Amino acid sequence: MLQVGLTGGIGAGKSTVARRLAELGATVVDSDRIAREVVEPGTDGLKEIVAAFGPEVLAEDGSLNRPALAAKVFGDDESRAKLNSIVHPRVRDRAVELTSKVPADGIVVQDIPLLVENGMAPAFHLVVVVDADVELRVRRLTSSRGMDEKDVRARIAAQASEEQRREAADVWLDNGGSQADVRAAVDELWRHRLLPFERHVREATFPQRGGPKIVDYDPAWPRDARRLIARLTLAAGDKALRVDHIGSTSVPGLAAKDVIDLQMAVRSLDDADKLADALGGAGFPVLPNITRDSPRATDPDPEHWRKRMHYSADPGRWANLHIRVHGSPGWRYALLFPAWLRADDAARAEYDALKRELSPRFTDIGSYADAKDPWFEQADPRAEAWAAKVGWQPPS
């Protein structure tokens, strides 16, 4: 099944998005609701909270007095950590129980207010962040919930910043307009990204990407790469020695196809093969017909350039994962070439011009790549000379 994390700051309108996704067919797991369930009267969760914070956190009817508990933990990192250690494992276990009942072709949306704060983004195929201007959120909360403005601003300040949420967001939904606007955005997301993404993950396929369209450098590419690296690292466990952002999108200022190329270093190709199911489940199915790179002059033996190739199943983010043995010529070259381009302004400008010249001539990526080979043949010795001159070494 496809696992989607849904989050957003207090007052951003996340519940509006969750309701619409449920109407469209998603199974929504509401962490706030579960958090209330696991501390209801008679639960072990409530007993543990009382033991940790005292009987004054109980209301007269024996239920949790949430304002009293909030007064104890708000602004106190140690107390908040203690509360989280009681509640979060129970919420997690209940969420796992609920999602285990979803069919294999389902889409699960986990509504988690503190997803970013708790570093949970890598566990999802996709993270959706709902946002609205701070002043609008303050007005919503003071008018609709009757909250004190000072309290609202303190709560907003205590949550993740916009930049932290953008770092985690695969999808950024602006909920600063009308409900009709945000519902339309959710419908678009459902039809054109979530439904096809789920199908590609289930069928171990990937979207067709089209021809080699070159675009200007996008400063968001490194952030996209970091999100994908975190997911892949979690999925691969200790079989991944490291995952790096490689290729043209890793070179600031260089025009490129809007494709995130990543390299995973492994101890052996046997380890790479053992990762196929885990990576496929994480949204990167294997491409079985690509098993090696084209050898370079530094090492012409084709056997030394073997690899495994996975493509992203996400129709909204084209990404390639190259799995190579740590220390192999292909692994080293994939790190050397962008390092050289980042350091050499003239070489970067030269390659940029070549890509812009060639891409309009081709409708398929393979022919476009072949057309660049003559340039690479003369560029490779220059990259090697640079590496020798500056003492460049690939990261360990």
VEXLUM-585131 format. One record per residue (C-alpha): residue in one letter; x, y, z. Coordinates in steps of 0.25 Angstrom, whole numbers, padded with zeros to 4 digits, always signed. Example, Ala and Ser with C-alpha at 12.3 -4.5 7.8 and 13.67 -1.06 7.14 Angstrom:
2
A+0049-0018+0031;S+0055-0004+0029;
//
This chain:
396
M+0000+0000+0000;L+0004+0014-0002;Q+0008+0021+0011;V+0006+0036+0012;G+0009+0046+0023;L+0000+0058+0025;T+0005+0069+0034;G+0004+0084+0036;G+0005+0095+0047;I-0007+0097+0056;G-0018+0105+0049;A-0013+0102+0035;G-0025+0094+0032;K-0019+0080+0031;S-0033+0074+0035;T-0039+0080+0023;V-0029+0072+0014;A-0031+0059+0022;R-0046+0059+0021;R-0045+0061+0006;L-0035+0050+0004;A-0044+0041+0012;E-0056+0045+0003;L-0047+0041-0009;G-0044+0027-0003;A-0032+0028+0006;T-0031+0022+0019;V-0028+0033+0029;V-0021+0030+0042;D-0023+0041+0051;S-0011+0042+0061;D-0018+0052+0070;R-0031+0043+0071;I-0022+0031+0074;A-0014+0040+0084;R-0027+0043+0091;E-0032+0028+0091;V-0019+0023+0097;V-0021+0032+0110;E-0036+0030+0112;P-0040+0026+0126;G-0036+0012+0130;T-0024+0011+0120;D-0010+0008+0123;G-0006+0021+0116;L-0014+0029+0126;K-0009+0022+0138;E+0005+0024+0134;I+0003+0039+0131;V-0003+0040+0145;A+0009+0033+0151;A+0018+0043+0144;F+0011+0056+0146;G+0003+0054+0158;P-0012+0053+0161;E-0015+0068+0158;V-0015+0064+0143;L-0028+0057+0145;A-0042+0063+0144;E-0053+0061+0154;D-0059+0050+0145;G-0045+0042+0144;S-0042+0047+0130;L-0029+0054+0126;N-0030+0069+0129;R-0022+0073+0117;P-0021+0088+0120;A-0014+0084+0134;L-0005+0074+0127;A-0002+0085+0116;A+0002+0094+0127;K+0012+0084+0133;V+0019+0081+0120;F+0018+0093+0111;G+0032+0100+0111;D+0038+0089+0118;D+0046+0080+0109;E+0049+0069+0119;S+0034+0068+0123;R+0030+0068+0109;A+0040+0057+0105;K+0034+0049+0117;L+0020+0051+0112;N+0024+0047+0098;S+0031+0034+0103;I+0018+0030+0109;V+0008+0034+0097;H+0016+0032+0084;P+0019+0017+0085;R+0004+0014+0088;V+0000+0023+0076;R+0010+0016+0067;D+0005+0002+0071;R-0009+0006+0069;A-0006+0012+0056;V+0001+0000+0051;E-0011-0008+0055;L-0021+0000+0047;T-0012+0001+0035;S-0010-0015+0035;K-0025-0016+0032;V-0024-0007+0019;P-0024-0015+0006;A-0011-0016-0003;D-0016-0006-0013;G-0020+0004-0002;I-0015+0018+0001;V-0012+0021+0015;V-0011+0035+0020;Q-0005+0037+0034;D-0010+0050+0040;I+0002+0054+0049;P+0003+0068+0054;L+0017+0066+0059;L+0022+0058+0047;V+0034+0068+0044;E+0037+0070+0059;N+0039+0055+0061;G+0047+0052+0049;M+0036+0043+0043;A+0037+0047+0029;P+0046+0036+0023;A+0036+0026+0027;F+0026+0030+0017;H+0026+0029+0001;L+0021+0044+0001;V+0019+0055+0011;V+0008+0065+0009;V+0010+0078+0017;V-0002+0087+0018;D+0001+0102+0021;A-0005+0116+0023;D+0001+0129+0026;V+0003+0131+0041;E-0006+0143+0043;L-0017+0135+0036;R-0015+0123+0045;V-0015+0132+0058;R-0029+0138+0053;R-0034+0124+0051;L-0031+0119+0064;T-0035+0131+0072;S-0048+0132+0065;S-0052+0118+0063;R-0046+0111+0075;G-0046+0123+0084;M-0032+0121+0088;D-0024+0132+0094;E-0015+0140+0084;K-0003+0139+0092;D-0004+0124+0094;V-0006+0122+0079;R+0006+0129+0076;A+0014+0122+0086;R+0009+0109+0081;I+0013+0113+0066;A+0027+0117+0071;A+0029+0103+0078;Q+0025+0095+0065;A+0034+0093+0053;S+0038+0105+0045;E+0033+0107+0030;E+0047+0104+0026;Q+0047+0091+0034;R+0034+0087+0028;R+0039+0090+0014;E+0051+0081+0016;A+0041+0069+0018;A+0030+0073+0008;D+0029+0065-0005;V+0015+0073-0007;W+0013+0087-0001;L-0002+0090-0001;D-0005+0105+0002;N-0018+0106+0010;G-0019+0121+0010;G-0030+0122+0001;S-0044+0116+0000;Q-0048+0102+0004;A-0052+0100-0011;D-0038+0104-0015;V-0031+0094-0005;R-0041+0083-0009;A-0038+0085-0024;A-0023+0084-0020;V-0025+0071-0013;D-0033+0065-0024;E-0022+0068-0034;L-0012+0062-0024;W-0021+0049-0023;R-0023+0047-0038;H-0010+0050-0043;R+0000+0046-0033;L-0005+0037-0021;L-0014+0028-0030;P-0003+0025-0040;F+0008+0025-0030;E+0001+0014-0022;R-0001+0006-0035;H+0013+0007-0039;V+0018+0003-0025;R+0009-0009-0025;E+0012-0014-0039;A+0027-0010-0038;T+0027-0001-0050;F+0030+0013-0052;P+0024+0025-0060;Q+0029+0028-0074;R+0037+0040-0074;G+0038+0046-0088;G+0050+0052-0095;P+0062+0059-0090;K+0056+0073-0087;I+0067+0082-0081;V+0063+0093-0070;D+0071+0103-0063;Y+0077+0099-0049;D+0066+0098-0038;P+0071+0101-0024;A+0061+0091-0019;W+0068+0079-0025;P+0077+0077-0013;R+0066+0077-0004;D+0058+0067-0012;A+0071+0059-0012;R+0072+0059+0003;R+0058+0054+0005;L+0060+0043-0004;I+0073+0039+0002;A+0067+0039+0016;R+0056+0029+0011;L+0066+0020+0003;T+0075+0020+0015;L+0064+0015+0024;A+0059+0005+0014;A+0073-0001+0012;G+0078-0002+0026;D+0092-0006+0028;K+0094-0011+0014;A+0095+0003+0009;L+0109+0009+0012;R+0105+0022+0008;V+0095+0029-0002;D+0100+0042-0010;H+0093+0052-0019;I+0101+0050-0032;G+0098+0055-0047;S+0095+0068-0052;T+0085+0072-0042;S+0096+0072-0031;V+0104+0083-0038;P+0099+0097-0034;G+0097+0106-0046;L+0097+0094-0057;A+0085+0092-0066;A+0079+0078-0066;K+0068+0069-0068;D+0058+0070-0055;V+0064+0057-0050;I+0070+0054-0037;D+0081+0044-0039;L+0085+0036-0026;Q+0096+0026-0024;M+0096+0016-0013;A+0109+0009-0009;V+0108-0006-0005;R+0119-0016-0001;S+0115-0025-0012;L+0104-0027-0023;D+0099-0039-0016;D+0095-0028-0005;A+0089-0020-0016;D+0080-0031-0021;K+0076-0034-0006;L+0071-0020-0006;A+0062-0021-0018;D+0049-0024-0010;A+0051-0013+0001;L+0055-0002-0009;G+0043-0006-0018;G+0034-0005-0006;A+0040+0008-0003;G+0036+0013-0016;F+0048+0010-0025;P+0046-0003-0033;V+0057-0009-0040;L+0060-0008-0055;P+0065-0022-0058;N+0071-0019-0072;I+0081-0009-0067;T+0093-0016-0061;R+0105-0008-0064;D+0111+0005-0068;S+0119+0008-0081;P+0134+0006-0077;R+0143+0018-0077;A+0157+0019-0082;T+0162+0019-0068;D+0158+0004-0066;P+0152-0002-0079;D+0148-0016-0073;P+0133-0016-0074;E+0132-0026-0062;H+0137-0014-0053;W+0125-0005-0057;R+0114-0014-0052;K+0103-0008-0044;R+0088-0009-0041;M+0078+0001-0045;H+0065+0006-0039;Y+0055+0016-0043;S+0045+0024-0035;A+0031+0020-0036;D+0026+0034-0032;P+0020+0041-0044;G+0023+0055-0038;R+0038+0053-0036;W+0047+0046-0046;A+0058+0040-0039;N+0069+0029-0042;L+0076+0021-0032;H+0089+0015-0037;I+0094+0004-0027;R+0109+0001-0029;V+0120-0006-0021;H+0128+0003-0012;G+0141+0006-0017;S+0138+0001-0032;P+0142+0010-0044;G+0127+0013-0046;W+0125+0017-0032;R+0137+0026-0032;Y+0134+0032-0046;A+0120+0036-0042;L+0125+0044-0030;L+0137+0050-0038;F+0130+0056-0050;P+0120+0065-0042;A+0131+0069-0032;W+0140+0074-0044;L+0128+0081-0050;R+0125+0088-0037;A+0140+0093-0036;D+0143+0097-0051;D+0134+0108-0056;A+0139+0107-0070;A+0136+0092-0071;R+0122+0094-0065;A+0119+0105-0075;E+0124+0096-0086;Y+0115+0084-0082;D+0103+0093-0080;A+0104+0099-0094;L+0106+0085-0099;K+0093+0080-0092;R+0085+0091-0097;E+0090+0089-0111;L+0087+0074-0112;S+0074+0072-0104;P+0065+0079-0115;R+0070+0069-0125;F+0066+0056-0118;T+0052+0050-0114;D+0058+0039-0106;I+0068+0039-0094;G+0077+0028-0099;S+0081+0035-0112;Y+0083+0048-0105;A+0093+0041-0096;D+0100+0035-0107;A+0102+0048-0114;K+0109+0053-0102;D+0119+0042-0102;P+0130+0049-0110;W+0130+0061-0101;F+0131+0052-0089;E+0143+0045-0096;Q+0151+0058-0096;A+0146+0062-0082;D+0149+0050-0074;P+0164+0052-0075;R+0162+0067-0070;A+0154+0062-0059;E+0165+0052-0055;A+0176+0063-0056;W+0168+0072-0047;A+0166+0061-0037;A+0181+0058-0037;K+0185+0073-0036;V+0176+0076-0024;G+0177+0062-0017;W+0162+0059-0019;Q+0157+0046-0012;P+0143+0040-0012;P+0136+0041+0001;S+0139+0028+0010;
//
